[in-house]
Amino acid sequence: MATAGHKNPERSLTEKLNTVGFRFTPQRQQVYDVILQKRDHPTAEEVFIRAKRHMPDISHATVYNCLDALVKCGLVRQVQLQRGASRYCPNMEEHCHYYCDSCGRVFDVQLQKDSTSMPRPKGFHVDHYDIAAHGRCAACSAKPID
């Protein structure tokens, strides 16, 4: 139930899905809810495991299809941070990802779409950023390197 002044999240999901020809399904809602709950950039496998807790009959194929639909309608961003599996990010604002090579955590850092602090070729118009920085987070940097 939506509170006064807030849009019904199910209705918003339905509207976004409809814009690219997808229909609302409980499975798409579940997958989207999983991604929104922790906002920790889960892989498809992690989404599957979490979704299965609340929807035991959901399959891997359904999760992949749901993720594909959410990416295509602009509710989720597919992110490739390393050679492994893609991760999924619900933050649709312009941002970059900082990936800790030690613990695997991912941190979002907002960017301005028309930022002039990032060098670019003369006349190049930025549509969106896809930036990932690798290193060690503060907690991992405080630990000695093995």
Order of alpha helices (4+ residues) and beta strands (2+ residues): alpha-alpha-alpha-alpha-beta-beta-beta-beta-beta-alpha
